[in-house]
Amino acid sequence: MNATETKVPARGKALVPTDLSIAVPEGIYSSPRSGLTWKHCIDVGAGVVDADYRGPVGVILFNHSDVDFEVKIGDRIAQLIIEKIIVPEVEEVDDLDSTVGGSGGFGSTGA
């Protein structure tokens, strides 16, 4: 929930304060509420709260519509998903194994 009324300008963005602080052992990111996205063209910007962050959490909202969007105090604007982060060991190599997809990317496998 947001702590203050905030205007998200048409075709713009705004940082909405929550006045909530959290302590987490692993990464957290916010996910858009489907109602806001579908009904109002409002999207939640991706963000990660690091395990050592202790300040208030803010939610970045993007307005893809042609009209301003008013966020009222107490509106449910985002959800928090707690997700375990696995940090892989990175190994530098000279060559990679060949795959069907190769290096085409972005739909090159036909999916």
Sequence and secondary structure as in RCSB ss.txt:
>XXXX:A:sequence
MNATETKVPARGKALVPTDLSIAVPEGIYSSPRSGLTWKHCIDVGAGVVDADYRGPVGVILFNHSDVDFEVKIGD
RIAQLIIEKIIVPEVEEVDDLDSTVGGSGGFGSTGA
>XXXX:A:secstr
  SS EEE TT EEEEEEEEE   SS EEEEE HHHHHHH EEE   EE TT  SEEEEEEEE SSS EEE TT 
  EEEEE           S     SSTT  TTTT  
